[in-house]
Amino acid sequence: MRRGLPSPTGAAMTAQPLSKSRPDPDATLRALLGDVLGIGPDRVAGFNSATELFGALPEFDSMAVANLLTGIEEQFDLTIEDDEVEAEDFASYGSLLAFVERLRG
């Protein structure tokens, strides 16, 4: 039997296997939006498929789009090519989620 490693508090820690499942696109995208836009989780949780993003939220500017694309690539282990991105993908939360799901195949 393997012993757990001590934590800074002195309690034993046990290693947990990494999840092999694909990340939940909705939860991951909401977390990314909160981080990139600097808005709270309660506000992001209120987004529905019709919530307008680019052009409607002052925080959602061109720099936010670039940072969001980088975050999507990192979180979903994707490479996004320029020709895969359309302005309409950022119009609403629903279109952004559909974009992520399309990229994931």
Jmol script that loads the backbone (N, CA, C; Angstrom):
load data "model"
ATOM      1  N   MET A   1       0.841  -1.177   0.000  1.00  0.00           N
ATOM      2  CA  MET A   1       0.000   0.000   0.000  1.00  0.00           C
ATOM      3  C   MET A   1       0.880   1.231   0.000  1.00  0.00           C
ATOM      4  N   ARG A   2       0.553   2.191  -0.862  1.00  0.00           N
ATOM      5  CA  ARG A   2       1.323   3.423  -0.933  1.00  0.00           C
ATOM      6  C   ARG A   2       0.826   4.400   0.110  1.00  0.00           C
ATOM      7  N   ARG A   3       1.732   5.094   0.692  1.00  0.00           N
ATOM      8  CA  ARG A   3       1.358   6.099   1.685  1.00  0.00           C
ATOM      9  C   ARG A   3       1.178   7.434   0.998  1.00  0.00           C
ATOM     10  N   GLY A   4       0.240   8.243   1.492  1.00  0.00           N
ATOM     11  CA  GLY A   4       0.018   9.571   0.952  1.00  0.00           C
ATOM     12  C   GLY A   4       1.164  10.501   1.306  1.00  0.00           C
ATOM     13  N   LEU A   5       1.350  11.505   0.505  1.00  0.00           N
ATOM     14  CA  LEU A   5       2.367  12.509   0.773  1.00  0.00           C
ATOM     15  C   LEU A   5       1.838  13.506   1.787  1.00  0.00           C
ATOM     16  N   PRO A   6       2.710  14.023   2.664  1.00  0.00           N
ATOM     17  CA  PRO A   6       2.221  14.998   3.631  1.00  0.00           C
ATOM     18  C   PRO A   6       1.906  16.318   2.941  1.00  0.00           C
ATOM     19  N   SER A   7       0.842  16.930   3.366  1.00  0.00           N
ATOM     20  CA  SER A   7       0.484  18.243   2.846  1.00  0.00           C
ATOM     21  C   SER A   7       1.104  19.291   3.750  1.00  0.00           C
ATOM     22  N   PRO A   8       1.049  20.561   3.344  1.00  0.00           N
ATOM     23  CA  PRO A   8       1.585  21.619   4.202  1.00  0.00           C
ATOM     24  C   PRO A   8       0.918  21.649   5.582  1.00  0.00           C
ATOM     25  N   THR A   9      -0.285  21.130   5.689  1.00  0.00           N
ATOM     26  CA  THR A   9      -0.979  21.126   6.974  1.00  0.00           C
ATOM     27  C   THR A   9      -0.674  19.880   7.774  1.00  0.00           C
ATOM     28  N   GLY A  10       0.092  18.949   7.202  1.00  0.00           N
ATOM     29  CA  GLY A  10       0.455  17.740   7.896  1.00  0.00           C
ATOM     30  C   GLY A  10      -0.458  16.561   7.605  1.00  0.00           C
ATOM     31  N   ALA A  11      -1.594  16.784   6.968  1.00  0.00           N
ATOM     32  CA  ALA A  11      -2.512  15.691   6.633  1.00  0.00           C
ATOM     33  C   ALA A  11      -1.981  14.954   5.408  1.00  0.00           C
ATOM     34  N   ALA A  12      -2.250  13.674   5.345  1.00  0.00           N
ATOM     35  CA  ALA A  12      -1.796  12.878   4.199  1.00  0.00           C
ATOM     36  C   ALA A  12      -2.613  13.227   2.965  1.00  0.00           C
ATOM     37  N   MET A  13      -1.947  13.356   1.826  1.00  0.00           N
ATOM     38  CA  MET A  13      -2.613  13.588   0.555  1.00  0.00           C
ATOM     39  C   MET A  13      -2.470  12.323  -0.270  1.00  0.00           C
ATOM     40  N   THR A  14      -3.503  11.963  -0.988  1.00  0.00           N
ATOM     41  CA  THR A  14      -3.409  10.811  -1.879  1.00  0.00           C
ATOM     42  C   THR A  14      -3.563  11.299  -3.297  1.00  0.00           C
ATOM     43  N   ALA A  15      -2.815  10.703  -4.194  1.00  0.00           N
ATOM     44  CA  ALA A  15      -2.892  11.094  -5.604  1.00  0.00           C
ATOM     45  C   ALA A  15      -4.221  10.656  -6.181  1.00  0.00           C
ATOM     46  N   GLN A  16      -4.807  11.484  -6.973  1.00  0.00           N
ATOM     47  CA  GLN A  16      -6.054  11.179  -7.655  1.00  0.00           C
ATOM     48  C   GLN A  16      -5.756  11.014  -9.138  1.00  0.00           C
ATOM     49  N   PRO A  17      -6.360  10.041  -9.780  1.00  0.00           N
ATOM     50  CA  PRO A  17      -6.117   9.884 -11.220  1.00  0.00           C
ATOM     51  C   PRO A  17      -6.674  11.072 -11.977  1.00  0.00           C
ATOM     52  N   LEU A  18      -5.977  11.454 -13.015  1.00  0.00           N
ATOM     53  CA  LEU A  18      -6.453  12.531 -13.868  1.00  0.00           C
ATOM     54  C   LEU A  18      -7.679  12.056 -14.624  1.00  0.00           C
ATOM     55  N   SER A  19      -8.622  12.935 -14.787  1.00  0.00           N
ATOM     56  CA  SER A  19      -9.828  12.585 -15.527  1.00  0.00           C
ATOM     57  C   SER A  19      -9.482  12.409 -16.996  1.00  0.00           C
ATOM     58  N   LYS A  20      -9.922  11.325 -17.563  1.00  0.00           N
ATOM     59  CA  LYS A  20      -9.683  11.078 -18.982  1.00  0.00           C
ATOM     60  C   LYS A  20     -10.857  11.543 -19.821  1.00  0.00           C
ATOM     61  N   SER A  21     -11.896  12.033 -19.165  1.00  0.00           N
ATOM     62  CA  SER A  21     -13.057  12.486 -19.918  1.00  0.00           C
ATOM     63  C   SER A  21     -12.787  13.870 -20.502  1.00  0.00           C
ATOM     64  N   ARG A  22     -13.547  14.202 -21.505  1.00  0.00           N
ATOM     65  CA  ARG A  22     -13.411  15.506 -22.129  1.00  0.00           C
ATOM     66  C   ARG A  22     -14.047  16.545 -21.226  1.00  0.00           C
ATOM     67  N   PRO A  23     -13.472  17.738 -21.152  1.00  0.00           N
ATOM     68  CA  PRO A  23     -14.050  18.770 -20.289  1.00  0.00           C
ATOM     69  C   PRO A  23     -15.447  19.168 -20.767  1.00  0.00           C
ATOM     70  N   ASP A  24     -16.306  19.483 -19.811  1.00  0.00           N
ATOM     71  CA  ASP A  24     -17.658  19.942 -20.114  1.00  0.00           C
ATOM     72  C   ASP A  24     -17.552  21.295 -20.814  1.00  0.00           C
ATOM     73  N   PRO A  25     -18.008  21.402 -22.056  1.00  0.00           N
ATOM     74  CA  PRO A  25     -17.817  22.654 -22.798  1.00  0.00           C
ATOM     75  C   PRO A  25     -18.533  23.843 -22.168  1.00  0.00           C
ATOM     76  N   ASP A  26     -19.735  23.653 -21.644  1.00  0.00           N
ATOM     77  CA  ASP A  26     -20.479  24.772 -21.072  1.00  0.00           C
ATOM     78  C   ASP A  26     -19.781  25.311 -19.826  1.00  0.00           C
ATOM     79  N   ALA A  27     -19.449  24.449 -18.888  1.00  0.00           N
ATOM     80  CA  ALA A  27     -18.804  24.888 -17.647  1.00  0.00           C
ATOM     81  C   ALA A  27     -17.427  25.487 -17.925  1.00  0.00           C
ATOM     82  N   THR A  28     -16.674  24.852 -18.822  1.00  0.00           N
ATOM     83  CA  THR A  28     -15.334  25.345 -19.144  1.00  0.00           C
ATOM     84  C   THR A  28     -15.404  26.700 -19.832  1.00  0.00           C
ATOM     85  N   LEU A  29     -16.333  26.846 -20.758  1.00  0.00           N
ATOM     86  CA  LEU A  29     -16.475  28.116 -21.466  1.00  0.00           C
ATOM     87  C   LEU A  29     -16.915  29.222 -20.515  1.00  0.00           C
ATOM     88  N   ARG A  30     -17.822  28.929 -19.606  1.00  0.00           N
ATOM     89  CA  ARG A  30     -18.255  29.934 -18.624  1.00  0.00           C
ATOM     90  C   ARG A  30     -17.081  30.374 -17.742  1.00  0.00           C
ATOM     91  N   ALA A  31     -16.268  29.416 -17.302  1.00  0.00           N
ATOM     92  CA  ALA A  31     -15.104  29.755 -16.484  1.00  0.00           C
ATOM     93  C   ALA A  31     -14.111  30.608 -17.272  1.00  0.00           C
ATOM     94  N   LEU A  32     -13.881  30.245 -18.542  1.00  0.00           N
ATOM     95  CA  LEU A  32     -12.978  31.031 -19.389  1.00  0.00           C
ATOM     96  C   LEU A  32     -13.492  32.455 -19.577  1.00  0.00           C
ATOM     97  N   LEU A  33     -14.778  32.585 -19.852  1.00  0.00           N
ATOM     98  CA  LEU A  33     -15.348  33.918 -20.040  1.00  0.00           C
ATOM     99  C   LEU A  33     -15.183  34.762 -18.784  1.00  0.00           C
ATOM    100  N   GLY A  34     -15.431  34.163 -17.637  1.00  0.00           N
ATOM    101  CA  GLY A  34     -15.250  34.899 -16.388  1.00  0.00           C
ATOM    102  C   GLY A  34     -13.827  35.377 -16.212  1.00  0.00           C
ATOM    103  N   ASP A  35     -12.868  34.492 -16.487  1.00  0.00           N
ATOM    104  CA  ASP A  35     -11.452  34.851 -16.352  1.00  0.00           C
ATOM    105  C   ASP A  35     -11.039  35.913 -17.360  1.00  0.00           C
ATOM    106  N   VAL A  36     -11.380  35.690 -18.618  1.00  0.00           N
ATOM    107  CA  VAL A  36     -10.938  36.594 -19.681  1.00  0.00           C
ATOM    108  C   VAL A  36     -11.592  37.967 -19.560  1.00  0.00           C
ATOM    109  N   LEU A  37     -12.869  37.975 -19.240  1.00  0.00           N
ATOM    110  CA  LEU A  37     -13.593  39.252 -19.173  1.00  0.00           C
ATOM    111  C   LEU A  37     -13.506  39.916 -17.804  1.00  0.00           C
ATOM    112  N   GLY A  38     -13.032  39.186 -16.820  1.00  0.00           N
ATOM    113  CA  GLY A  38     -12.927  39.742 -15.473  1.00  0.00           C
ATOM    114  C   GLY A  38     -14.294  39.977 -14.844  1.00  0.00           C
ATOM    115  N   ILE A  39     -15.224  39.085 -15.123  1.00  0.00           N
ATOM    116  CA  ILE A  39     -16.561  39.210 -14.548  1.00  0.00           C
ATOM    117  C   ILE A  39     -16.830  38.017 -13.635  1.00  0.00           C
ATOM    118  N   GLY A  40     -17.711  38.219 -12.685  1.00  0.00           N
ATOM    119  CA  GLY A  40     -17.968  37.217 -11.673  1.00  0.00           C
ATOM    120  C   GLY A  40     -18.734  36.004 -12.176  1.00  0.00           C
ATOM    121  N   PRO A  41     -18.580  34.889 -11.463  1.00  0.00           N
ATOM    122  CA  PRO A  41     -19.260  33.658 -11.864  1.00  0.00           C
ATOM    123  C   PRO A  41     -20.781  33.776 -11.834  1.00  0.00           C
ATOM    124  N   ASP A  42     -21.312  34.598 -10.953  1.00  0.00           N
ATOM    125  CA  ASP A  42     -22.768  34.765 -10.914  1.00  0.00           C
ATOM    126  C   ASP A  42     -23.281  35.415 -12.195  1.00  0.00           C
ATOM    127  N   ARG A  43     -22.537  36.382 -12.685  1.00  0.00           N
ATOM    128  CA  ARG A  43     -22.930  37.045 -13.929  1.00  0.00           C
ATOM    129  C   ARG A  43     -22.836  36.077 -15.109  1.00  0.00           C
ATOM    130  N   VAL A  44     -21.753  35.319 -15.181  1.00  0.00           N
ATOM    131  CA  VAL A  44     -21.570  34.361 -16.273  1.00  0.00           C
ATOM    132  C   VAL A  44     -22.611  33.247 -16.193  1.00  0.00           C
ATOM    133  N   ALA A  45     -22.957  32.838 -14.988  1.00  0.00           N
ATOM    134  CA  ALA A  45     -23.965  31.782 -14.812  1.00  0.00           C
ATOM    135  C   ALA A  45     -25.316  32.216 -15.375  1.00  0.00           C
ATOM    136  N   GLY A  46     -25.562  33.521 -15.417  1.00  0.00           N
ATOM    137  CA  GLY A  46     -26.820  34.036 -15.950  1.00  0.00           C
ATOM    138  C   GLY A  46     -26.883  34.093 -17.464  1.00  0.00           C
ATOM    139  N   PHE A  47     -25.772  33.807 -18.132  1.00  0.00           N
ATOM    140  CA  PHE A  47     -25.769  33.814 -19.592  1.00  0.00           C
ATOM    141  C   PHE A  47     -26.636  32.667 -20.111  1.00  0.00           C
ATOM    142  N   ASN A  48     -27.451  32.958 -21.115  1.00  0.00           N
ATOM    143  CA  ASN A  48     -28.185  31.908 -21.813  1.00  0.00           C
ATOM    144  C   ASN A  48     -27.789  31.962 -23.276  1.00  0.00           C
ATOM    145  N   SER A  49     -28.347  31.122 -24.091  1.00  0.00           N
ATOM    146  CA  SER A  49     -27.911  31.040 -25.491  1.00  0.00           C
ATOM    147  C   SER A  49     -28.120  32.342 -26.251  1.00  0.00           C
ATOM    148  N   ALA A  50     -29.054  33.174 -25.805  1.00  0.00           N
ATOM    149  CA  ALA A  50     -29.329  34.432 -26.495  1.00  0.00           C
ATOM    150  C   ALA A  50     -28.536  35.625 -25.941  1.00  0.00           C
ATOM    151  N   THR A  51     -27.772  35.421 -24.878  1.00  0.00           N
ATOM    152  CA  THR A  51     -26.998  36.522 -24.288  1.00  0.00           C
ATOM    153  C   THR A  51     -25.990  37.036 -25.300  1.00  0.00           C
ATOM    154  N   GLU A  52     -26.106  38.312 -25.640  1.00  0.00           N
ATOM    155  CA  GLU A  52     -25.197  38.917 -26.609  1.00  0.00           C
ATOM    156  C   GLU A  52     -23.835  39.153 -25.974  1.00  0.00           C
ATOM    157  N   LEU A  53     -22.788  38.914 -26.737  1.00  0.00           N
ATOM    158  CA  LEU A  53     -21.425  39.068 -26.234  1.00  0.00           C
ATOM    159  C   LEU A  53     -20.697  40.201 -26.953  1.00  0.00           C
ATOM    160  N   PHE A  54     -20.024  39.868 -28.057  1.00  0.00           N
ATOM    161  CA  PHE A  54     -19.207  40.867 -28.746  1.00  0.00           C
ATOM    162  C   PHE A  54     -20.077  42.013 -29.242  1.00  0.00           C
ATOM    163  N   GLY A  55     -19.702  43.214 -28.859  1.00  0.00           N
ATOM    164  CA  GLY A  55     -20.469  44.396 -29.233  1.00  0.00           C
ATOM    165  C   GLY A  55     -21.510  44.776 -28.201  1.00  0.00           C
ATOM    166  N   ALA A  56     -21.848  43.850 -27.304  1.00  0.00           N
ATOM    167  CA  ALA A  56     -22.853  44.135 -26.278  1.00  0.00           C
ATOM    168  C   ALA A  56     -22.230  44.282 -24.892  1.00  0.00           C
ATOM    169  N   LEU A  57     -21.173  43.547 -24.629  1.00  0.00           N
ATOM    170  CA  LEU A  57     -20.466  43.648 -23.351  1.00  0.00           C
ATOM    171  C   LEU A  57     -19.212  44.481 -23.553  1.00  0.00           C
ATOM    172  N   PRO A  58     -19.059  45.562 -22.809  1.00  0.00           N
ATOM    173  CA  PRO A  58     -17.866  46.391 -23.002  1.00  0.00           C
ATOM    174  C   PRO A  58     -16.560  45.642 -22.722  1.00  0.00           C
ATOM    175  N   GLU A  59     -16.623  44.629 -21.876  1.00  0.00           N
ATOM    176  CA  GLU A  59     -15.425  43.852 -21.564  1.00  0.00           C
ATOM    177  C   GLU A  59     -15.010  42.946 -22.723  1.00  0.00           C
ATOM    178  N   PHE A  60     -15.934  42.665 -23.618  1.00  0.00           N
ATOM    179  CA  PHE A  60     -15.686  41.706 -24.705  1.00  0.00           C
ATOM    180  C   PHE A  60     -15.204  42.458 -25.941  1.00  0.00           C
ATOM    181  N   ASP A  61     -13.918  42.782 -25.948  1.00  0.00           N
ATOM    182  CA  ASP A  61     -13.325  43.517 -27.057  1.00  0.00           C
ATOM    183  C   ASP A  61     -12.409  42.584 -27.859  1.00  0.00           C
ATOM    184  N   SER A  62     -11.689  43.137 -28.814  1.00  0.00           N
ATOM    185  CA  SER A  62     -10.853  42.301 -29.682  1.00  0.00           C
ATOM    186  C   SER A  62      -9.739  41.598 -28.903  1.00  0.00           C
ATOM    187  N   MET A  63      -9.205  42.244 -27.877  1.00  0.00           N
ATOM    188  CA  MET A  63      -8.181  41.600 -27.051  1.00  0.00           C
ATOM    189  C   MET A  63      -8.788  40.426 -26.280  1.00  0.00           C
ATOM    190  N   ALA A  64     -10.015  40.583 -25.822  1.00  0.00           N
ATOM    191  CA  ALA A  64     -10.699  39.496 -25.124  1.00  0.00           C
ATOM    192  C   ALA A  64     -10.931  38.314 -26.075  1.00  0.00           C
ATOM    193  N   VAL A  65     -11.261  38.597 -27.320  1.00  0.00           N
ATOM    194  CA  VAL A  65     -11.452  37.523 -28.303  1.00  0.00           C
ATOM    195  C   VAL A  65     -10.154  36.737 -28.467  1.00  0.00           C
ATOM    196  N   ALA A  66      -9.039  37.434 -28.610  1.00  0.00           N
ATOM    197  CA  ALA A  66      -7.744  36.763 -28.770  1.00  0.00           C
ATOM    198  C   ALA A  66      -7.416  35.917 -27.542  1.00  0.00           C
ATOM    199  N   ASN A  67      -7.631  36.474 -26.357  1.00  0.00           N
ATOM    200  CA  ASN A  67      -7.355  35.727 -25.128  1.00  0.00           C
ATOM    201  C   ASN A  67      -8.299  34.543 -24.960  1.00  0.00           C
ATOM    202  N   LEU A  68      -9.545  34.723 -25.357  1.00  0.00           N
ATOM    203  CA  LEU A  68     -10.520  33.641 -25.265  1.00  0.00           C
ATOM    204  C   LEU A  68     -10.150  32.499 -26.211  1.00  0.00           C
ATOM    205  N   LEU A  69      -9.742  32.824 -27.421  1.00  0.00           N
ATOM    206  CA  LEU A  69      -9.327  31.791 -28.377  1.00  0.00           C
ATOM    207  C   LEU A  69      -8.136  30.998 -27.835  1.00  0.00           C
ATOM    208  N   THR A  70      -7.189  31.692 -27.235  1.00  0.00           N
ATOM    209  CA  THR A  70      -6.039  31.011 -26.631  1.00  0.00           C
ATOM    210  C   THR A  70      -6.500  30.096 -25.503  1.00  0.00           C
ATOM    211  N   GLY A  71      -7.403  30.591 -24.670  1.00  0.00           N
ATOM    212  CA  GLY A  71      -7.927  29.776 -23.575  1.00  0.00           C
ATOM    213  C   GLY A  71      -8.680  28.555 -24.066  1.00  0.00           C
ATOM    214  N   ILE A  72      -9.456  28.717 -25.129  1.00  0.00           N
ATOM    215  CA  ILE A  72     -10.190  27.587 -25.708  1.00  0.00           C
ATOM    216  C   ILE A  72      -9.207  26.538 -26.216  1.00  0.00           C
ATOM    217  N   GLU A  73      -8.164  26.981 -26.902  1.00  0.00           N
ATOM    218  CA  GLU A  73      -7.153  26.050 -27.395  1.00  0.00           C
ATOM    219  C   GLU A  73      -6.522  25.273 -26.245  1.00  0.00           C
ATOM    220  N   GLU A  74      -6.179  25.978 -25.174  1.00  0.00           N
ATOM    221  CA  GLU A  74      -5.519  25.328 -24.039  1.00  0.00           C
ATOM    222  C   GLU A  74      -6.460  24.396 -23.288  1.00  0.00           C
ATOM    223  N   GLN A  75      -7.664  24.848 -22.999  1.00  0.00           N
ATOM    224  CA  GLN A  75      -8.589  24.057 -22.185  1.00  0.00           C
ATOM    225  C   GLN A  75      -9.121  22.826 -22.908  1.00  0.00           C
ATOM    226  N   PHE A  76      -9.298  22.939 -24.216  1.00  0.00           N
ATOM    227  CA  PHE A  76      -9.870  21.830 -24.980  1.00  0.00           C
ATOM    228  C   PHE A  76      -8.832  21.097 -25.826  1.00  0.00           C
ATOM    229  N   ASP A  77      -7.557  21.464 -25.669  1.00  0.00           N
ATOM    230  CA  ASP A  77      -6.462  20.830 -26.396  1.00  0.00           C
ATOM    231  C   ASP A  77      -6.725  20.859 -27.902  1.00  0.00           C
ATOM    232  N   LEU A  78      -6.962  22.062 -28.411  1.00  0.00           N
ATOM    233  CA  LEU A  78      -7.279  22.286 -29.821  1.00  0.00           C
ATOM    234  C   LEU A  78      -6.281  23.248 -30.440  1.00  0.00           C
ATOM    235  N   THR A  79      -6.229  23.247 -31.739  1.00  0.00           N
ATOM    236  CA  THR A  79      -5.556  24.296 -32.495  1.00  0.00           C
ATOM    237  C   THR A  79      -6.615  24.926 -33.376  1.00  0.00           C
ATOM    238  N   ILE A  80      -6.797  26.222 -33.226  1.00  0.00           N
ATOM    239  CA  ILE A  80      -7.820  26.933 -33.988  1.00  0.00           C
ATOM    240  C   ILE A  80      -7.142  27.668 -35.133  1.00  0.00           C
ATOM    241  N   GLU A  81      -7.535  27.334 -36.350  1.00  0.00           N
ATOM    242  CA  GLU A  81      -6.999  27.996 -37.537  1.00  0.00           C
ATOM    243  C   GLU A  81      -7.811  29.255 -37.817  1.00  0.00           C
ATOM    244  N   ASP A  82      -7.174  30.239 -38.429  1.00  0.00           N
ATOM    245  CA  ASP A  82      -7.837  31.509 -38.729  1.00  0.00           C
ATOM    246  C   ASP A  82      -9.115  31.323 -39.535  1.00  0.00           C
ATOM    247  N   ASP A  83      -9.099  30.391 -40.474  1.00  0.00           N
ATOM    248  CA  ASP A  83     -10.273  30.208 -41.332  1.00  0.00           C
ATOM    249  C   ASP A  83     -11.430  29.487 -40.632  1.00  0.00           C
ATOM    250  N   GLU A  84     -11.220  29.056 -39.394  1.00  0.00           N
ATOM    251  CA  GLU A  84     -12.283  28.410 -38.618  1.00  0.00           C
ATOM    252  C   GLU A  84     -13.079  29.410 -37.775  1.00  0.00           C
ATOM    253  N   VAL A  85     -12.619  30.646 -37.732  1.00  0.00           N
ATOM    254  CA  VAL A  85     -13.214  31.653 -36.854  1.00  0.00           C
ATOM    255  C   VAL A  85     -14.000  32.667 -37.669  1.00  0.00           C
ATOM    256  N   GLU A  86     -15.250  32.869 -37.282  1.00  0.00           N
ATOM    257  CA  GLU A  86     -16.118  33.866 -37.911  1.00  0.00           C
ATOM    258  C   GLU A  86     -16.596  34.842 -36.827  1.00  0.00           C
ATOM    259  N   ALA A  87     -16.835  36.070 -37.204  1.00  0.00           N
ATOM    260  CA  ALA A  87     -17.319  37.068 -36.241  1.00  0.00           C
ATOM    261  C   ALA A  87     -18.618  36.616 -35.581  1.00  0.00           C
ATOM    262  N   GLU A  88     -19.450  35.919 -36.326  1.00  0.00           N
ATOM    263  CA  GLU A  88     -20.738  35.462 -35.803  1.00  0.00           C
ATOM    264  C   GLU A  88     -20.574  34.488 -34.637  1.00  0.00           C
ATOM    265  N   ASP A  89     -19.421  33.828 -34.553  1.00  0.00           N
ATOM    266  CA  ASP A  89     -19.173  32.881 -33.470  1.00  0.00           C
ATOM    267  C   ASP A  89     -19.165  33.568 -32.103  1.00  0.00           C
ATOM    268  N   PHE A  90     -18.947  34.876 -32.082  1.00  0.00           N
ATOM    269  CA  PHE A  90     -18.841  35.622 -30.830  1.00  0.00           C
ATOM    270  C   PHE A  90     -20.050  36.519 -30.575  1.00  0.00           C
ATOM    271  N   ALA A  91     -21.077  36.365 -31.376  1.00  0.00           N
ATOM    272  CA  ALA A  91     -22.257  37.230 -31.258  1.00  0.00           C
ATOM    273  C   ALA A  91     -23.041  36.969 -29.980  1.00  0.00           C
ATOM    274  N   SER A  92     -23.166  35.704 -29.598  1.00  0.00           N
ATOM    275  CA  SER A  92     -23.952  35.359 -28.411  1.00  0.00           C
ATOM    276  C   SER A  92     -23.286  34.199 -27.694  1.00  0.00           C
ATOM    277  N   TYR A  93     -23.742  33.963 -26.476  1.00  0.00           N
ATOM    278  CA  TYR A  93     -23.195  32.819 -25.743  1.00  0.00           C
ATOM    279  C   TYR A  93     -23.515  31.511 -26.478  1.00  0.00           C
ATOM    280  N   GLY A  94     -24.702  31.407 -27.019  1.00  0.00           N
ATOM    281  CA  GLY A  94     -25.087  30.205 -27.751  1.00  0.00           C
ATOM    282  C   GLY A  94     -24.221  29.962 -28.968  1.00  0.00           C
ATOM    283  N   SER A  95     -23.914  31.022 -29.720  1.00  0.00           N
ATOM    284  CA  SER A  95     -23.073  30.846 -30.911  1.00  0.00           C
ATOM    285  C   SER A  95     -21.634  30.520 -30.521  1.00  0.00           C
ATOM    286  N   LEU A  96     -21.174  31.060 -29.393  1.00  0.00           N
ATOM    287  CA  LEU A  96     -19.824  30.752 -28.927  1.00  0.00           C
ATOM    288  C   LEU A  96     -19.729  29.304 -28.460  1.00  0.00           C
ATOM    289  N   LEU A  97     -20.733  28.834 -27.746  1.00  0.00           N
ATOM    290  CA  LEU A  97     -20.755  27.442 -27.310  1.00  0.00           C
ATOM    291  C   LEU A  97     -20.842  26.505 -28.515  1.00  0.00           C
ATOM    292  N   ALA A  98     -21.634  26.844 -29.504  1.00  0.00           N
ATOM    293  CA  ALA A  98     -21.730  26.038 -30.725  1.00  0.00           C
ATOM    294  C   ALA A  98     -20.388  26.002 -31.452  1.00  0.00           C
ATOM    295  N   PHE A  99     -19.667  27.120 -31.458  1.00  0.00           N
ATOM    296  CA  PHE A  99     -18.331  27.197 -32.060  1.00  0.00           C
ATOM    297  C   PHE A  99     -17.392  26.206 -31.372  1.00  0.00           C
ATOM    298  N   VAL A 100     -17.385  26.208 -30.041  1.00  0.00           N
ATOM    299  CA  VAL A 100     -16.518  25.296 -29.290  1.00  0.00           C
ATOM    300  C   VAL A 100     -16.903  23.851 -29.575  1.00  0.00           C
ATOM    301  N   GLU A 101     -18.187  23.558 -29.587  1.00  0.00           N
ATOM    302  CA  GLU A 101     -18.622  22.188 -29.839  1.00  0.00           C
ATOM    303  C   GLU A 101     -18.284  21.752 -31.271  1.00  0.00           C
ATOM    304  N   ARG A 102     -18.372  22.676 -32.217  1.00  0.00           N
ATOM    305  CA  ARG A 102     -17.997  22.366 -33.604  1.00  0.00           C
ATOM    306  C   ARG A 102     -16.505  22.048 -33.694  1.00  0.00           C
ATOM    307  N   LEU A 103     -15.683  22.810 -33.008  1.00  0.00           N
ATOM    308  CA  LEU A 103     -14.235  22.582 -33.026  1.00  0.00           C
ATOM    309  C   LEU A 103     -13.862  21.242 -32.394  1.00  0.00           C
ATOM    310  N   ARG A 104     -14.608  20.855 -31.393  1.00  0.00           N
ATOM    311  CA  ARG A 104     -14.322  19.600 -30.690  1.00  0.00           C
ATOM    312  C   ARG A 104     -14.709  18.376 -31.481  1.00  0.00           C
ATOM    313  N   GLY A 105     -15.572  18.614 -32.504  1.00  0.00           N
ATOM    314  CA  GLY A 105     -15.988  17.513 -33.365  1.00  0.00           C
ATOM    315  C   GLY A 105     -16.924  16.638 -32.689  1.00  0.00           C
TER     316      GLY A 105
END
end "model"
wireframe off; spacefill off
backbone 0.3
color backbone group
